[in-house]
Amino acid sequence: MRKIIIGILFVFSAGCILGQAPQQDQGKFVESKNAFWEHIKDTLDQAEPEEPELDFQMDVSGYDLPESPDKFTQYWHIPPVAQGRTGTCWSYSTTSFFESEVKRLHNMEVDLSEMYTVYWEYVEKARRFIRERGDSRFTQGSEANAVTRIWEMYGIVPQDAYPNTRPDQPFPDHKAMYNEMNNYLKSLEANDAWNEEAGLETIKSILNHYLGAPPTEVKVGRKSYTPKEYLTEVIKIDVDDYLDILSLKEKPFYERVEYPVPDNWWHNADYYNVPLEDFMAILKYATRNGYTMSIGGDVSEAGKVPEQDVFMVPTFDIPAEFINDDARQFRFSNETTTDDHGIHLIGYMEQDGKDWYLIKDSGSSARNGRFEGYYFFHEDYVRLKMMDFMVHKDAAEEILKKF
């Protein structure tokens, strides 16, 4: 009899606990619009307007949302810039991250060229495509550690030495350039014409036509530096000091693994894979101790509300208390979490026991809200949908001891 009574009490108690769950979020259909993206297309193409579609979006009315970027503890960064019609968020976000690192480490403010890195990344993509006889991706996307890899090979230059756009361009636009390079590489494949030297010369000539030839030296004061010297002697960044932290259950934890996404086209296997709780512990420690990070993951969710600058996780997706390693892996495995976008996490604020993170974003949708180029990511969204980040090794010392 006593066991029965205890069982009844347990069921009753559980029901009460479940009854205390947060109010269920609602969704609504809103007209799909990205005014800044339409402005880019109209400016570049004078395109005819497209018929509006409907998006299913979380209703955030009634929530106490962050009021402005000024409410966040934030770290120095170049104001947001738009990537225009390019698929190079990886370069914009990670270059911004390193600009903040130069300020943090050396108290020096620099504006670095995103396109210099992009130029040489295209060259290396084409090189691999030719060497592997077409068995390698040639797309605009890449990963944060492409930046450190390219800088180690080719160095880096400031923005004024290699601007993101030509004087006649209002926005960066790689559509025609990418199509021309891609079609050329396809013609090599179709004709079995795998001459690497000739192929790369043609790729460089296309890049030079659209972006300009990259500089071989830059002047700082009265002294000239090669791009490699600018990296090591002027901004003094050691690329070996930076780690890529991943949290993916399908890979063994506390090992260095490959991130199995298309944009990791060269199959980098140096990602430090950790459980979600360690992933968040590093992130929280970093943000509270002066570090920023280049972070990537999925940004195509019902909890994305550009007009309010927020990313949240609605309860109709998953209640916050159930976000764990399995929830992340489930979404990655069924491809509802994808490697969409790279962004720069530049600050935080704590509210109601949870963090909000201040995000600097080069994408077009970040220019349709209240604060151009900024988003506010709720901690739960980062826990569920952000898959990896790059950070200085000093921010992860304790976790690294587990490897």
C-alpha positions in Angstrom: 0.0 0.0 0.0 2.8 2.4 0.9 4.5 1.9 -2.5 1.2 2.6 -4.3 0.7 5.9 -2.3 4.3 6.9 -3.1 3.7 6.2 -6.8 0.6 8.3 -6.8 2.4 11.2 -5.1 5.3 10.9 -7.6 2.8 11.1 -10.6 1.0 14.0 -9.0 4.3 15.8 -8.3 5.5 15.2 -11.8 2.3 16.6 -13.2 2.7 19.7 -11.1 6.2 20.2 -12.3 5.2 19.8 -15.9 2.4 22.1 -15.2 4.9 24.8 -14.3 6.5 24.7 -17.8 6.8 28.1 -19.6 3.9 29.4 -21.7 3.9 27.8 -25.1 5.2 30.0 -27.9 3.1 30.7 -30.9 4.1 31.0 -34.6 2.7 33.3 -37.3 3.0 33.7 -41.0 4.7 36.9 -42.1 5.6 38.2 -45.5 9.1 37.1 -46.4 11.1 40.2 -47.1 14.7 41.3 -47.0 14.7 44.9 -48.0 18.5 45.3 -47.9 19.0 42.2 -50.2 16.4 43.5 -52.6 18.2 46.9 -52.6 21.5 45.1 -53.4 19.9 43.1 -56.3 18.1 46.2 -57.7 21.3 48.2 -57.5 23.4 45.5 -59.2 20.8 44.1 -61.7 17.9 46.5 -61.9 15.9 43.3 -61.4 12.2 43.0 -61.5 10.7 42.6 -58.0 9.7 39.0 -57.1 6.4 37.9 -55.7 6.5 38.0 -51.9 6.4 34.6 -50.0 5.3 33.8 -46.5 7.7 32.7 -43.7 6.6 30.9 -40.5 8.1 32.9 -37.7 8.0 32.9 -33.9 5.8 35.5 -32.4 8.1 37.4 -30.0 5.5 39.9 -28.8 5.4 40.1 -25.0 9.0 39.1 -24.6 11.5 41.3 -22.8 14.0 41.6 -25.6 17.4 43.4 -25.5 16.9 47.1 -26.1 20.0 47.9 -28.1 23.7 46.9 -28.6 24.5 49.5 -25.9 23.0 47.3 -23.2 25.7 44.6 -23.9 29.2 44.3 -22.5 30.9 44.5 -25.9 34.4 44.4 -27.2 36.1 46.6 -29.8 35.3 45.9 -33.4 35.1 47.6 -36.8 31.5 48.7 -37.4 29.5 46.2 -39.5 30.1 46.0 -43.2 27.9 44.2 -45.8 29.2 41.3 -47.8 26.9 42.2 -50.6 26.1 39.5 -53.2 28.9 37.1 -52.1 29.0 33.8 -50.3 32.1 34.9 -48.2 30.6 35.3 -44.7 33.4 33.1 -43.5 36.0 35.7 -44.5 34.0 38.7 -43.2 33.3 37.2 -39.8 36.8 35.8 -39.2 38.5 38.9 -40.5 36.4 40.9 -38.1 37.4 38.5 -35.3 41.1 39.0 -36.0 40.7 42.8 -36.1 39.3 42.5 -32.5 42.2 40.2 -31.6 44.8 42.7 -32.8 43.1 45.3 -30.6 42.9 42.9 -27.6 46.5 41.7 -27.9 48.3 44.9 -29.1 45.8 47.8 -28.5 46.1 48.5 -32.3 43.1 49.3 -34.4 43.3 47.8 -37.9 40.9 47.4 -40.8 41.9 44.2 -42.7 41.0 43.2 -46.2 38.4 40.4 -46.5 38.9 40.1 -50.3 42.7 39.4 -50.1 41.9 36.2 -48.2 39.0 35.4 -50.6 41.3 35.9 -53.7 43.8 33.3 -52.5 41.1 30.9 -51.2 39.7 30.8 -54.7 43.2 30.0 -56.1 43.7 27.2 -53.6 40.2 25.8 -54.3 41.0 25.8 -58.0 44.4 24.2 -57.3 42.8 21.3 -55.4 40.0 20.9 -58.0 42.6 20.5 -60.8 44.9 18.2 -58.7 41.9 15.9 -57.8 40.5 15.9 -61.3 37.3 17.6 -60.3 36.7 15.6 -57.1 36.7 18.7 -54.9 34.1 21.4 -54.3 34.5 24.8 -55.9 32.0 27.1 -54.3 32.0 30.5 -52.5 31.6 29.0 -49.0 34.4 28.1 -46.6 35.2 27.9 -42.9 36.8 30.2 -40.3 40.0 28.2 -40.4 40.4 28.9 -44.1 41.4 32.4 -43.0 44.3 31.2 -40.8 45.4 28.7 -43.4 45.5 31.3 -46.2 47.2 33.9 -43.9 49.9 31.3 -43.1 50.4 30.8 -46.8 50.0 34.3 -48.2 49.9 36.7 -45.3 47.3 39.5 -45.1 47.0 43.2 -46.0 45.0 46.2 -44.7 41.7 47.1 -46.3 43.0 50.2 -48.0 45.7 48.1 -49.8 43.1 45.7 -51.3 39.5 47.0 -50.9 36.4 44.8 -51.0 34.9 46.6 -53.9 36.1 48.5 -57.0 35.4 52.2 -57.1 32.4 51.6 -59.4 30.8 49.0 -57.2 28.3 49.9 -54.5 28.4 46.4 -53.0 30.7 43.4 -53.4 29.3 41.2 -56.2 30.9 37.8 -57.1 28.1 36.4 -59.1 29.6 36.9 -62.6 33.2 36.2 -61.3 32.3 32.9 -59.7 30.2 31.7 -62.7 33.1 32.5 -65.0 35.6 30.6 -62.9 33.3 27.7 -62.3 32.5 27.3 -66.0 36.2 27.4 -66.8 37.0 24.6 -64.3 34.1 22.6 -65.7 35.5 23.0 -69.2 38.9 21.6 -67.9 37.0 18.6 -66.5 35.0 18.1 -69.7 38.2 18.1 -71.8 40.4 16.3 -69.3 42.8 19.2 -69.5 44.5 19.1 -66.1 47.4 21.5 -66.6 47.7 23.0 -63.1 50.0 25.9 -64.1 47.9 27.0 -67.0 44.6 26.5 -65.1 45.7 28.6 -62.2 47.0 31.4 -64.5 43.5 31.6 -66.0 41.8 31.6 -62.6 44.1 34.4 -61.5 43.4 36.4 -64.6 39.6 36.1 -63.9 40.1 37.2 -60.3 42.4 40.0 -61.4 39.7 41.3 -63.8 37.0 41.4 -61.1 38.9 42.1 -57.9 42.3 43.4 -59.1 45.7 41.8 -58.6 46.6 41.5 -54.8 49.5 43.6 -53.6 52.9 42.1 -53.1 53.8 44.7 -50.5 52.2 47.3 -48.3 53.5 50.5 -46.7 53.2 51.2 -43.0 54.7 54.6 -42.2 57.9 54.7 -44.2 58.5 51.0 -44.3 57.3 48.4 -46.8 56.2 44.9 -45.8 55.3 41.8 -47.7 51.8 40.5 -46.7 53.5 37.8 -44.6 55.7 40.4 -42.9 52.6 42.5 -42.3 51.0 39.5 -40.5 53.9 38.6 -38.3 55.6 42.0 -37.8 52.8 44.6 -37.9 49.6 43.0 -36.6 51.7 40.2 -34.9 49.1 37.4 -35.1 50.3 33.9 -34.6 47.8 31.7 -36.4 48.8 28.7 -34.4 47.3 30.3 -31.3 43.8 29.8 -32.6 41.5 26.8 -32.1 38.3 25.7 -33.7 35.9 24.3 -31.1 33.2 21.9 -32.4 30.3 20.1 -30.6 29.0 17.2 -32.5 28.0 13.9 -30.9 28.6 11.7 -34.0 32.3 12.4 -33.6 34.3 11.2 -30.5 34.5 13.9 -27.8 37.9 15.1 -26.6 39.5 14.3 -29.9 40.5 16.5 -32.9 38.1 15.6 -35.8 36.9 16.6 -39.2 33.9 18.8 -39.4 31.7 17.0 -42.0 30.1 19.9 -43.9 30.5 20.8 -47.5 32.2 24.1 -46.8 35.1 22.3 -45.1 36.1 21.4 -48.7 39.7 20.6 -47.9 38.6 18.2 -45.1 40.3 20.0 -42.2 40.4 17.6 -39.2 41.8 19.9 -36.5 38.4 20.7 -34.8 38.5 20.2 -31.0 35.3 18.3 -30.4 33.7 18.7 -27.0 30.3 18.0 -25.4 27.7 20.8 -25.4 28.3 21.8 -21.8 32.0 22.3 -22.4 31.3 24.1 -25.6 29.1 26.6 -23.7 31.6 26.8 -20.8 34.4 27.9 -23.1 32.1 30.4 -24.8 30.8 31.8 -21.5 34.3 32.1 -20.1 35.6 33.8 -23.3 32.8 36.4 -23.4 33.3 37.3 -19.8 37.1 37.7 -20.1 37.5 40.0 -23.0 37.5 37.5 -25.9 35.4 37.6 -29.1 35.0 34.6 -31.5 34.1 33.8 -35.0 31.1 31.5 -34.8 29.1 29.4 -37.3 26.0 27.4 -37.6 22.4 27.5 -38.7 20.5 30.8 -39.1 17.4 29.6 -41.0 14.9 29.0 -38.2 11.4 30.2 -37.1 13.1 31.8 -34.1 14.9 34.3 -36.4 13.0 37.6 -36.3 15.1 40.1 -38.2 12.7 43.0 -37.6 13.5 42.7 -33.8 17.1 41.7 -34.4 16.7 38.5 -32.4 17.3 34.7 -32.7 15.4 32.6 -30.2 14.3 28.9 -29.8 10.5 28.7 -29.6 8.9 26.0 -27.4 7.2 24.6 -30.5 10.6 23.6 -31.7 12.0 22.3 -28.4 11.7 23.5 -24.8 15.0 25.0 -23.4 15.5 22.3 -20.8 15.7 19.6 -23.5 18.4 21.2 -25.5 21.4 18.8 -25.2 23.9 16.9 -27.3 21.2 14.6 -28.7 19.0 17.5 -29.7 21.9 19.1 -31.6 22.9 15.8 -33.2 19.3 15.0 -34.2 19.0 18.2 -36.1 22.5 17.9 -37.7 21.7 14.3 -38.8 18.4 15.1 -40.4 19.9 18.3 -41.9 17.6 20.8 -40.2 20.8 22.2 -38.7 23.2 23.1 -41.5 26.4 25.1 -41.8 24.7 28.2 -43.0 26.6 31.3 -42.0 29.6 32.7 -40.2 29.2 35.6 -37.8 31.3 37.5 -35.2 30.3 37.2 -31.5 31.4 40.5 -29.9 29.6 40.8 -26.5 27.1 39.5 -24.0 24.5 40.5 -21.5 22.8 38.4 -18.8 19.0 38.7 -18.4 16.7 36.5 -16.4 19.5 34.0 -15.7 20.3 33.4 -19.4 22.8 35.1 -21.7 22.1 37.1 -24.8 25.0 37.4 -27.2 25.7 40.4 -29.4 26.5 39.4 -33.0 28.1 41.4 -35.8 26.7 40.0 -39.1 27.8 40.8 -42.6 24.6 39.2 -44.1 21.8 41.2 -45.7 19.0 40.2 -43.2 21.0 41.9 -40.4 20.2 45.2 -42.0 16.5 45.0 -41.8 16.0 45.5 -38.1 16.5 48.2 -35.6 20.3 48.1 -35.5 22.0 47.7 -38.8 24.5 44.9 -38.9 23.8 43.5 -35.4 21.8 40.6 -34.0 20.9 39.4 -30.5 21.3 35.7 -30.1 19.6 34.1 -27.1 21.8 31.5 -25.3 19.4 28.7 -26.1 19.8 29.4 -29.8 23.5 29.2 -29.5 23.2 25.9 -27.6 21.0 24.3 -30.2 22.0 25.7 -33.5 25.6 27.1 -33.4 28.0 24.3 -34.2 31.5 25.6 -34.0 33.6 28.7 -33.1 37.2 29.9 -33.4 38.8 31.4 -30.3 42.3 32.1 -28.9 43.7 29.1 -27.2 44.0 30.9 -23.8 40.2 31.0 -23.6 40.1 27.2 -23.6 43.0 26.2 -21.5 41.0 24.1 -19.0 39.1 22.2 -21.6 42.2 21.5 -23.6 43.6 19.5 -20.7 41.0 16.8 -21.5 42.5 16.2 -24.9 
